[in-house]
């Protein structure tokens, strides 16, 4: 087995032909290569799943992006989540320190829609009087 683990397949075949190794035994190098391929495929699929975490904006135009979401509370209600970004300077307009909570609402869809509407109101206010 020492030869098979440290030398190319030709040496392994020679050892098998000489009867020094059982013909049914697979070389550890091949098995290690197969395992490495399986691990690489697993890592690639994990990387793809991780890379898909970037979400598209729920509402976007040339100047702003609105990302809306929701999360549940302990009592079965839902709070809206919101992020509003001004594209020109990548400034985050919402959330900010002291930002109000959006909700709670009875359904996740209601909370998300409320977050989008609140985001649109923030965009309208920033267009009317832009913050520096």
C-alpha positions as CSV (number, residue, x, y, z in Angstrom):
1,X,0.0,0.0,0.0
2,X,2.9,2.4,0.6
3,X,3.8,2.3,-3.1
4,X,0.2,2.9,-4.2
5,X,-0.1,5.9,-2.0
6,X,3.1,7.6,-3.1
7,X,3.6,6.7,-6.8
8,X,1.6,7.0,-10.0
9,X,-1.0,4.5,-11.2
10,X,1.6,2.7,-13.4
11,X,3.5,1.6,-10.4
12,X,0.3,0.5,-8.7
13,X,-0.7,-1.6,-11.7
14,X,2.8,-3.2,-11.8
15,X,2.4,-4.1,-8.1
16,X,-1.0,-5.6,-8.8
17,X,0.3,-7.6,-11.8
18,X,3.1,-9.1,-9.7
19,X,0.5,-10.4,-7.3
20,X,1.8,-8.2,-4.4
21,X,-1.6,-6.6,-4.1
22,X,-5.2,-7.9,-4.5
23,X,-6.5,-7.1,-8.0
24,X,-9.8,-5.9,-6.5
25,X,-8.2,-3.3,-4.3
26,X,-8.4,0.3,-5.6
27,X,-5.5,2.6,-5.3
28,X,-5.8,5.0,-2.5
29,X,-4.7,7.8,-4.8
30,X,-7.7,7.3,-7.0
31,X,-10.1,7.1,-4.1
32,X,-8.5,10.3,-2.7
33,X,-9.0,12.0,-6.1
34,X,-12.6,10.9,-6.2
35,X,-13.2,12.2,-2.7
36,X,-11.5,15.5,-3.6
37,X,-13.8,15.8,-6.6
38,X,-16.9,15.1,-4.5
39,X,-15.8,17.7,-1.9
40,X,-15.1,20.3,-4.7
41,X,-18.6,19.7,-6.1
42,X,-20.1,20.0,-2.7
43,X,-18.2,23.3,-2.0
44,X,-19.2,24.6,-5.5
45,X,-22.9,24.0,-4.8
46,X,-22.5,25.6,-1.3
47,X,-20.8,28.6,-2.9
48,X,-23.6,28.9,-5.4
49,X,-26.2,28.9,-2.6
50,X,-24.2,31.5,-0.7
51,X,-23.7,33.7,-3.7
52,X,-27.5,33.8,-4.3
53,X,-28.1,35.7,-1.0
54,X,-28.0,39.0,-2.8
55,X,-31.5,40.1,-3.4
56,X,-32.9,42.3,-6.1
57,X,-34.5,45.5,-5.0
58,X,-38.3,45.4,-4.6
59,X,-38.5,48.8,-6.1
60,X,-35.7,50.4,-8.0
61,X,-35.3,53.3,-10.4
62,X,-32.2,55.3,-11.6
63,X,-31.9,57.1,-8.2
64,X,-33.1,54.7,-5.4
65,X,-33.4,51.1,-4.3
66,X,-35.9,49.8,-1.9
67,X,-35.4,46.4,-0.2
68,X,-38.4,45.1,1.8
69,X,-38.7,42.1,4.0
70,X,-40.4,40.9,7.1
71,X,-39.7,38.9,10.2
72,X,-42.1,37.3,12.7
73,X,-42.6,38.2,16.3
74,X,-43.1,35.7,19.1
75,X,-46.8,36.2,19.1
76,X,-47.3,35.2,15.5
77,X,-47.4,38.7,14.0
78,X,-45.0,40.3,11.5
79,X,-42.7,43.3,11.5
80,X,-41.7,44.9,8.2
81,X,-38.0,45.2,7.4
82,X,-36.8,48.0,5.1
83,X,-33.6,49.3,3.5
84,X,-33.6,52.4,1.2
85,X,-30.5,53.3,-0.6
86,X,-29.7,56.4,-2.7
87,X,-27.7,55.1,-5.7
88,X,-25.8,58.3,-6.4
89,X,-23.7,58.1,-3.3
90,X,-24.8,54.7,-2.0
91,X,-26.1,56.4,1.1
92,X,-28.5,54.3,3.3
93,X,-31.5,56.5,4.0
94,X,-33.3,53.8,6.0
95,X,-32.9,52.3,8.6
96,X,-31.3,55.1,10.7
97,X,-30.8,55.5,14.4
98,X,-34.1,55.9,16.0
99,X,-36.0,54.6,12.9
100,X,-39.6,53.5,13.6
101,X,-40.7,49.9,13.6
102,X,-42.9,49.0,10.7
103,X,-45.8,47.0,12.1
104,X,-46.7,44.7,13.7
105,X,-49.2,43.2,11.1
106,X,-51.2,40.0,11.0
107,X,-49.6,38.6,7.8
108,X,-46.1,38.6,6.3
109,X,-47.5,40.0,3.1
110,X,-49.1,43.0,4.9
111,X,-45.8,43.7,6.7
112,X,-43.8,43.6,3.5
113,X,-46.3,45.8,1.5
114,X,-46.2,48.3,4.4
115,X,-42.4,48.4,4.3
116,X,-42.5,49.0,0.5
117,X,-45.0,51.9,1.0
118,X,-42.9,53.4,3.8
119,X,-39.9,53.1,1.6
120,X,-41.7,55.0,-1.2
121,X,-42.6,57.7,1.2
122,X,-38.9,58.1,2.2
123,X,-37.9,58.3,-1.4
124,X,-40.5,60.9,-2.1
125,X,-39.3,63.0,0.9
126,X,-35.7,62.7,-0.1
127,X,-36.5,63.8,-3.7
128,X,-38.4,66.8,-2.3
129,X,-35.6,67.8,0.1
130,X,-32.4,65.7,-0.4
131,X,-30.2,65.1,2.6
132,X,-26.5,66.0,2.1
